[in-house]
């Protein structure tokens, strides 16, 4: 085994083409899901019997919060669960029900839920300084220096309020640095919800179809390329030489949506070469993979040197103020007044954030990264991800299901419907209504599977994405596998 401190065994990195073939086969199959009678039993015997306080609170919340919750991750079938306690690998809801946490705040946390080593430092800060002053605090330097020490491409770092803000900022840096106009992103990838980046999200080829409220003219200089298709990337780079050039190529390094559609090592390395060949910056969105794949990021594992890197929740340890952008000194010069490394005067990119880099966020982030490094958390979580995936694959074989389970270290996938594996081909527009209908139906069954998992005491992301943390051990993972197994034993073809 060649983990070498990373979450992924370098000798056994997944075969992206093989996984893609399995996912291709999955979406050609009828939908397989939790049987209707078993879903109804979970609803009546669990949600409507053991989660009544959650249901009552969500009903009240709907009167003052649109949809009843504040975050998209909290929408769950048949209603959201209200969590009141987080510790280690467990969550507890308002009714006292306990769950294994495989949501991990959407992926960027790797240590555990509410780790004491970080919490105690935050409490000490609150007792002395408070959460925010509007002025510089020593932890701003400590965090920036720690990230720079860990991630070789990050010579300088700027803290922001979220990953969305960091992606906005990176696009502005890239345009100023290169003098080019266009942003090219991987189809299906999510780089925040700012207007120009909300393009081609979730499913490759969607362009602006899923960006309601954003006028199409905003996307004039945003385009997407097909994941893991190096020829398509080069075609788009060549094309945009004719309309202002490409300022940046944005990539999620394990594939769009945390590797839901995985990419190969060769694709990532070739993307770096092509971006630079056409005068673009390579931007790695490591909101999920940063300090999860390894202390040096996914870029360390793949052996690439991105110009800019996006970070998310992990750099604030799960506390508020959770985003930032780092990169080469000559790129980051565009966030400060004055000269670049060659002595050339540069224009400062528009970038703000009153609550960015607060003492509480920088303190939490600094100690989180220190603890990840000290405990070798990335590798521990990755080994547990391997164990979980192997167990899921055994259950899939046992019940002869077409489901696909795979992982990139501690980022695990259990796909029952292939909802996000579809794509839209604009040369075949007659297929779009059918694709939208199919993805809608399959999304519904993902939600039903997620409900079944939750009733068995497992919190997932959308019923298909699972993140392990360093708080798991073999005993807890085996318990998780047995709970998944109970659900998979109750699955069959939809309607049967």
PyMOL commands that set and color helices and strands:
alter all, ss='L'
color gray80, all
select helices_A, chain A and resi 10-12+16-28+36-50+52-61+66-68+72-74+104-106+116-128+138-150+163-178+216-221+230-242+256-259+265-277+297-302+313-316+329-335+359-375+377-398+419-421+429-455+474-488
alter helices_A, ss='H'
color red, helices_A
select strands_A, chain A and resi 32-34+83-87+90-93+98-101+156-160+182-186+222-225+246-251+255+261-262+281-285+308-311+323-327+404-408+411-415+458-459+465-467+491-493
alter strands_A, ss='S'
color yellow, strands_A
deselect
rebuild
show_as cartoon
